[in-house]
Amino acid sequence: WDEMKQAHWLDAQTRVVTITLPLRNNHNGMRMRLSMVIQVSANGGVLPSYDIDSRDDDARVGIETAMILLWVTLALVIYFIMIEGFEAKNEGLASYFTNMWNAMDWAGFMLFFLTFDAYQKLDTHLHDQSCNERAIICTGIGFNDDWAAMGATKKCKQLLSIASTLQMLKIIKFVNVFVPKMALATSVLSHGLADLFM
């Protein structure tokens, strides 16, 4: 601590201090990374915040199944893109893209490609657990900060949650065909689209 103070690690000019802790729940097989951030303003005020990233310990096993499913889904998405392309050609681009549901289809396609890319990066980070040669803490002590895999896991979760929400809206629309009373929900969603988007 004295050496860090002598190196001015923490002094009157310090504005941000980040403490990162690796955590693990053996019972559930979860690995976590807790980042506690303390921001110090010029006036001396302190603003604490934190961020928790988590991932399953067996993620390497599960990612192989997920990658197979993603490649199969990629073929289906390309097929649906071709169908939507023909529909856009027949209707005309202006009338096709003014339909909210068609725009949601293309948003779903874009979300899939973002999710596919995020899973590719997650797979890379999970299989590359090597220490950086210049990281003294990793090579000398054995602590390897799993920030890249944790960040990739978080991005995958966020993209999947957005895609799931979008697909739920699409399911409501399809249910209208089979249950006409559900048309009220779609009508309300259509009228409140701008507010929902914000």
C-alpha positions as CSV (number, residue, x, y, z in Angstrom):
1,W,0.0,0.0,0.0
2,D,2.9,2.4,0.8
3,E,4.5,1.6,-2.5
4,M,1.2,2.4,-4.3
5,K,0.9,5.7,-2.4
6,Q,4.5,6.6,-3.3
7,A,3.7,6.0,-6.9
8,H,0.6,8.3,-6.5
9,W,-1.8,5.4,-7.3
10,L,-4.2,7.1,-4.9
11,D,-3.8,10.8,-4.2
12,A,-5.6,14.1,-4.4
13,Q,-5.5,14.0,-8.2
14,T,-7.1,10.5,-8.5
15,R,-10.4,10.7,-10.3
16,V,-11.3,7.0,-10.7
17,V,-10.5,3.9,-8.7
18,T,-11.6,0.5,-10.0
19,I,-11.4,-2.7,-7.9
20,T,-12.1,-6.0,-9.8
21,L,-12.8,-9.2,-7.9
22,P,-13.2,-12.6,-9.5
23,L,-16.0,-14.6,-7.8
24,R,-17.2,-18.1,-8.2
25,N,-20.4,-19.9,-7.0
26,N,-19.4,-23.5,-6.9
27,H,-22.9,-24.7,-6.1
28,N,-24.4,-23.3,-9.3
29,G,-21.2,-23.5,-11.4
30,M,-21.2,-19.8,-12.1
31,R,-18.2,-17.6,-12.6
32,M,-18.5,-13.9,-11.9
33,R,-16.5,-10.7,-12.3
34,L,-17.4,-7.8,-9.9
35,S,-16.1,-4.4,-10.8
36,M,-16.5,-1.7,-8.2
37,V,-15.8,1.8,-9.5
38,I,-15.3,4.8,-7.3
39,Q,-15.3,8.2,-9.2
40,V,-14.0,11.2,-7.3
41,S,-15.1,14.6,-8.5
42,A,-12.9,17.7,-8.4
43,N,-15.0,18.9,-5.5
44,G,-14.3,15.8,-3.5
45,G,-17.6,14.1,-4.0
46,V,-17.6,10.3,-4.4
47,L,-19.8,8.5,-6.8
48,P,-19.7,4.7,-6.3
49,S,-21.0,2.2,-8.9
50,Y,-20.5,-1.4,-9.7
51,D,-20.9,-3.9,-12.6
52,I,-21.3,-7.7,-12.3
53,D,-20.6,-10.0,-15.3
54,S,-21.3,-13.7,-15.1
55,R,-21.1,-16.8,-17.2
56,D,-21.6,-20.5,-16.7
57,D,-18.6,-22.6,-15.9
58,D,-19.7,-25.1,-18.5
59,A,-20.0,-22.4,-21.2
60,R,-17.4,-24.2,-23.4
61,V,-19.5,-27.3,-23.6
62,G,-22.7,-25.3,-24.2
63,I,-21.2,-23.0,-26.8
64,E,-20.6,-26.0,-29.2
65,T,-24.3,-26.8,-29.3
66,A,-25.2,-23.1,-29.6
67,M,-22.8,-22.8,-32.6
68,I,-24.4,-25.7,-34.4
69,L,-27.8,-24.2,-33.8
70,L,-26.6,-20.8,-35.0
71,W,-25.3,-22.3,-38.3
72,V,-28.6,-24.1,-38.9
73,T,-30.4,-20.9,-38.1
74,L,-28.2,-18.9,-40.5
75,A,-29.4,-21.1,-43.3
76,L,-33.0,-20.5,-42.3
77,V,-32.4,-16.7,-42.0
78,I,-30.9,-16.6,-45.5
79,Y,-33.9,-18.4,-46.8
80,F,-36.3,-15.9,-45.1
81,I,-34.2,-13.0,-46.4
82,M,-34.7,-14.3,-50.0
83,I,-38.4,-14.6,-49.4
84,E,-38.6,-11.1,-48.0
85,G,-36.5,-9.8,-50.9
86,F,-38.9,-11.3,-53.5
87,E,-41.8,-9.7,-51.5
88,A,-40.1,-6.3,-51.5
89,K,-39.5,-6.6,-55.3
90,N,-43.2,-7.5,-55.9
91,E,-44.6,-4.8,-53.6
92,G,-42.1,-2.0,-54.4
93,L,-39.6,-0.8,-51.8
94,A,-41.5,2.2,-50.8
95,S,-44.8,0.4,-49.9
96,Y,-42.8,-2.6,-48.5
97,F,-40.8,-0.7,-46.0
98,T,-43.7,1.5,-44.9
99,N,-45.3,-1.6,-43.4
100,M,-44.1,-1.8,-39.7
101,W,-44.1,-5.6,-39.7
102,N,-41.7,-5.8,-42.7
103,A,-39.4,-3.4,-41.0
104,M,-39.5,-5.5,-37.9
105,D,-38.5,-8.6,-40.0
106,W,-35.4,-6.8,-41.3
107,A,-34.6,-5.6,-37.8
108,G,-34.8,-9.3,-36.7
109,F,-32.5,-10.3,-39.5
110,M,-30.0,-7.6,-38.4
111,L,-30.3,-8.7,-34.8
112,F,-29.6,-12.3,-35.8
113,F,-26.4,-11.3,-37.6
114,L,-25.2,-9.2,-34.6
115,T,-26.0,-12.2,-32.3
116,F,-24.2,-14.6,-34.6
117,D,-21.1,-12.4,-34.6
118,A,-21.3,-12.0,-30.8
119,Y,-21.4,-15.8,-30.4
120,Q,-18.4,-16.2,-32.7
121,K,-16.5,-13.8,-30.5
122,L,-17.6,-15.5,-27.4
123,D,-16.5,-18.9,-28.8
124,T,-13.1,-17.4,-29.5
125,H,-12.7,-15.9,-26.1
126,L,-13.8,-19.1,-24.3
127,H,-11.3,-21.2,-26.1
128,D,-8.4,-18.7,-25.8
129,Q,-7.6,-18.5,-22.0
130,S,-3.9,-17.9,-22.5
131,C,-2.1,-15.3,-20.3
132,N,-0.8,-12.2,-21.9
133,E,3.0,-12.5,-21.8
134,R,3.4,-9.0,-20.3
135,A,0.7,-9.6,-17.6
136,I,2.8,-10.2,-14.5
137,I,-0.2,-11.0,-12.3
138,C,-1.3,-13.7,-14.7
139,T,2.1,-15.3,-15.3
140,G,3.5,-14.8,-11.8
141,I,0.4,-15.3,-9.6
142,G,-1.9,-17.3,-11.9
143,F,-4.9,-14.9,-11.8
144,N,-6.3,-14.5,-15.3
145,D,-9.0,-11.8,-15.7
146,D,-11.7,-13.3,-17.8
147,W,-13.0,-9.8,-18.9
148,A,-13.2,-10.6,-22.6
149,A,-15.3,-13.8,-22.2
150,M,-17.5,-12.0,-19.6
151,G,-18.0,-9.0,-21.9
152,A,-18.9,-11.3,-24.9
153,T,-21.3,-13.2,-22.7
154,K,-23.0,-10.0,-21.6
155,K,-23.3,-8.8,-25.2
156,C,-24.8,-12.2,-26.3
157,K,-27.4,-11.9,-23.5
158,Q,-28.4,-8.4,-24.4
159,L,-28.8,-9.2,-28.1
160,L,-30.8,-12.3,-27.3
161,S,-33.1,-10.4,-25.0
162,I,-33.7,-7.7,-27.7
163,A,-34.3,-10.3,-30.3
164,S,-36.7,-12.2,-28.0
165,T,-38.7,-9.0,-27.3
166,L,-39.0,-8.4,-31.1
167,Q,-40.1,-12.0,-31.7
168,M,-42.7,-11.7,-29.0
169,L,-44.2,-8.8,-30.8
170,K,-44.2,-10.8,-34.1
171,I,-46.0,-13.7,-32.3
172,I,-48.7,-11.3,-31.1
173,K,-49.3,-10.4,-34.7
174,F,-49.5,-14.0,-35.9
175,V,-51.9,-14.9,-33.1
176,N,-54.3,-12.2,-34.6
177,V,-54.9,-14.5,-37.5
178,F,-56.0,-17.4,-35.3
179,V,-57.6,-15.4,-32.5
180,P,-59.3,-12.3,-33.9
181,K,-59.9,-10.9,-30.4
182,M,-56.1,-10.4,-30.1
183,A,-56.2,-7.8,-32.9
184,L,-56.8,-5.2,-30.2
185,A,-53.4,-5.8,-28.7
186,T,-51.7,-5.3,-32.1
187,S,-53.8,-2.2,-32.8
188,V,-52.7,-0.6,-29.5
189,L,-49.1,-1.6,-30.2
190,S,-49.3,0.0,-33.7
191,H,-50.7,3.2,-32.3
192,G,-48.1,3.4,-29.5
193,L,-45.2,2.4,-31.7
194,A,-43.3,5.7,-31.5
195,D,-43.7,5.8,-27.7
196,L,-42.7,2.2,-27.4
197,F,-39.6,2.8,-29.5
198,M,-38.4,5.6,-27.2
